[in-house]
Every structure is written in C-alpha cells, then in structure tokens.
Amino acid sequence: MRSSGPEIVRVGARLHPLRDLYARLMRARWSTLFVLVITLYIAVHALFAGVLVGVGDCVEGARPGSFWDAFHFSVQTLSTIGYGALSPKGACGDAVVASEALVGMLGFALVTGIVFVKFARPRAGILFSDVAVVSRRNGEPCLMFRLANERGSDIVEASLHATVLLDEETAEGERMRRLHDLTLVRDTTPLLLLSWLVIHPIDESSPLHGLDPETCAKEDLRIIVSVTGMDGTFMQQVYAYHQYHHADLRFGHRFEDVVERLPDGRTRLDLARFHDTKPSGQS
C-alpha cells in the first residue's frame, strides 16, 4: 500500500530545533513521544545528579560521592515523593532542590498538556481503497474509488473534494504542475456509516479525458482526495486525506461488493475485501 502522506523533500529552509516544537510533537507517533519523554526524564535526573555530586556534600543521608544516591534524590525531588531518607543539606542543596522543583513543575505541565491534547484529539477513522478503478458505469467511463467509516462512529455532513495533479506546458514552453478539480456525481453525504463509492465521470470536460495508463505514468498523475465531517461522538470536525498515484489506477476493473444484507435485516460491511477489484470487461 502506498503511503498517503505528502512526498515532499524541503531543502534550503532555515530550520531551528525548537521552532514549531509543539506542532512537531503533536505530529509525532505515540511511541516517539514516549521514548522522548523517557530520555528527557533520565537525562534531567542524570544532570542534577551530576551537579549534586560535583558540588560536594549537599544531600543528607547520601553516601559521599555516590552518583546513584544523588540520582535517587533527584527522582524524589522532581516527582515530589520525599521518602525522608534523603534531604537537602546546606545552601547548595537547597538551591539545587529549588531549581529542580521548578524544572519538574514545568516539565510535568508540558508533558501532561501534550499527552492530553494528543489523546483527546478526534480522528476520522476513514479507510480509503488502496486503488482507484477506471471503467464504464451506465455506459460512461468513470474514475471510481471508495472510502468507509472504519471506526463505526457517526460522521455527519461529510464532504469530499478530489483534485488531479498533472504536468502541463504553458504557451511559453514552461513546464509546471497544476491542480484540476474533479467533478463528482456526489460530493457530500449526510451520514457516513458504511462505504461511499466516489464517482467522477470522464467526459470531454474532465481533465482525465483521453488519458491512458501510459500517459498517466508519463504525466506522473496524482489524485488528491480530502474528506471533512463532524464526528458524532466528539462533536468536533475531523478530516482525512489520501493520494492515488498513477500506479494505483486499475483500468478496466471494478470493485468487489462489500455490502450485504443479512437475513435478520442488518447490513454487513466486509472490510477484508474492501480493496479487492475484478476485471469488468470494459474500459
């Protein structure tokens, strides 16, 4: 399956490690965030433990020069546990404890905020078909792909926008990439519960008119799809997007049926065959 993310390599940008750090953390995976938090947690304790050992005898109850005792004291200070076996000693100890307490409050506040926002942020849970098909429907050639509500929650007032990215040459001979909107038979649905077959008629007004597999590959054709809707559980707007490359197009194919009416009156959506296609005998 081809990734739906943007395949863009940016060069020449003046980047700074701390620029837009919040957005970077929000986009990061949970595993990446946990590894980062654990690494920073250990690094902060190691830093303060090194300071405590470096300034000398400033922790009551700790063995002289023991990095482990200083590390353990740092853990108690930062987490406000305070077992009582170790305590600050002298002005140097008090200064280190005060500094670490401030770092701890700021650190816990930042991590709590990021984790809460990432956890509470609603996701659309929309599944796009891996491929798009080009075949006749009602006697007219059409581009078709489908999507489904994989999560099963209500997505109301869902709207879809599809564009195609093509190489074009201007009258002056300049090559450039241009986006063209694709007219759809239906671009909105009041409630997205099952699957949605998106259909674009390839008529004379379509930017895909006259394109064959070889031309699509030569033009590096890409179809960009975006979906927005209101999540009925969170009552917040959600979105999803996907890209179809020229290699993802199946000419002369149609999708397998995945919606079936059960004997008890319920409807079954078979997502295991959601990406399956079969030859239609037409193109």
Protein Blocks (a to p, Z undefined) as FASTA:
>chain_A
ZZfbdcdddehiacdfkgoklmmmmmpcfklmmmmmmmmmmmmmmmmmmmmmmnopabgh
iaehiaklmmmmmmmmmnononolaccedjklmmmmmmmmmmmmmmmmmmmmmmmmmmmp
ccekiacdfbdcdddeehiacdddddddfkopacehiacddddddddddfkopacddddd
dddfblcdfbdfbbcdddddddfklckgoiafklmmmnopacddddddddfklopacddd
ddddfklpcghiacddfbdcdfkopacddfklmmpccdehiZZ
